[in-house]
Amino acid sequence: MDSVNWDSLWYNVHLATMGEANDYGIVRDAAIAVKDGKIAWLGRAQDLPSGYTVQVSFDGEGCWLTPGLIDCHTHMIYAGNRSNEFEARLNGVSYEEIARQGGGIVSTVKATRAATEQELMQASLPRVLSSLREGVTTLEMKSGYGLDTPTEVKILRVARQIQHDLPVRVTTTFLGAHALPPEFAGRADDYIEEVCERMLPNIMAQGLADAVDVFCEKIGFTPAQTERVFQAARKHGLPVKLHAEQLSDQGGAALTARYQGLSADHLEYLSDSGIAAMKEHGTVAVLLPGAFYYLRETKYPPLAELRAAGVPIALATDCNPGTSPMTSPLLTMNMACTLFRMTPLEALQGMTIHASKALGLQGKIGSLQLGKCADFTLWRIERPADLAYMIGVNPCVGSVFSGNLRSLL
């Protein structure tokens, strides 16, 4: 047979390939080869082809190797700090009073608008690095803390710069319709027009957005206003996703599905009709246990119904300053198991193969398969379930991004 030449080979590892089958896709005593940033071969080490050559080999020392983790819903880029509000609430101050004093999302918007691009980068980098150290190789990053064109552009420019500066894949989401800015108080329709007619075209002209999101809720934007944003996104050729059914059932998930949306996220109040629409159109359910925990929510997302319908279920940290100040994908998986009663397999699928679907990237990442990007993480664990089982432990011993061993020093 023809000689085989690879750039790198990882051996003495156990694989959890996380393909489409409803299991971990375990291959013990395995090896995985990389060529031009893609997976070129994988399987049992004893089945390696004879006569191969490789530029560099790595001994995995018996570690488990999974696809790189994917955090498919974050608000990671922002300025300011809201721990004072957290403390105030626990001392009995109501959310309404905090808002009257200039707190809540308004305080984050104010701080983010005031920050320079460099200051915003420096504020966000610790969160990004914390995520990467737990094996994340792909991050979705939303705007939404600017609520005006200059600041929304600034946030998305920082996200693009992070991908340029660090070994991580970043997908960007324009979330201009996140909340009503103070200058548009009482004029939500006017603000939606601003989002659709001026903000989005400006952002698209600079190539800064990969998708569009909206917060559809009683305290956010109506389904009709949401649909206006979806129509604008369609005009610009962008896929949509939605903050849906977090606090009430607004029919947002079904609306998203009708627009072939990538995902509907949160979903505590998701209805049977919403589930049916998501199943029909292939929209992924993204559950966010960090926000559920932080808000002390008591309404559980309909996990059994989503399972029964065969809707793919992804997980994400929802990293944000107000309702989920969390960067840990491992804690997210544990919370999904303990709070929502997902299985460890479902949790790992939720941050690999199903998370890739939530970003429309399932053909490139999310599982260990021939031809996919060589993004994978090595873990010093006894079995894949350990990733959801342990609390406060980071067993990540290294990650490979696009075929290159990643350094975060």
Buried (B, 14 or more C-beta within 10 A) or exposed (E): EEEBEBBBBBBBBBBBBBBEEEEBBBBEEBBBBBBEBBBBBBBEBEEBEEEBEBEEEBEBEEBBBBBBBBBBBBBBBBBBBBEEBBEBBEEEBEEEEBBEEEBBBBBBBBBBBEBEEEBBBEBBBEBBEBBBBBBBBBBBBBBBBBBBBEBBBBBBBBBBBBBEEBBBBBBBBBBBBBBBBEEBEEEBEEBBBBBBEEBBEBBBEEEBBBBBBBBBBEEBBBBEBBBBBBEBBBEBEBBBBBBBBBBEBBBBBBBBBBBEBBBBBBBBBBBEEBBBBBBEBEBBBBBBBBBBBBBEBEEBBBBEBBEEBEBBBBBBBBBBBBBBBBBBBBBBBBBBBEBBEBEBBBBBBBBBBBBBBBBBBBEBBBBBBEEBBBBBBBBBBEBBBBBBBBEEEBBBBBBBBBBBBBEEE
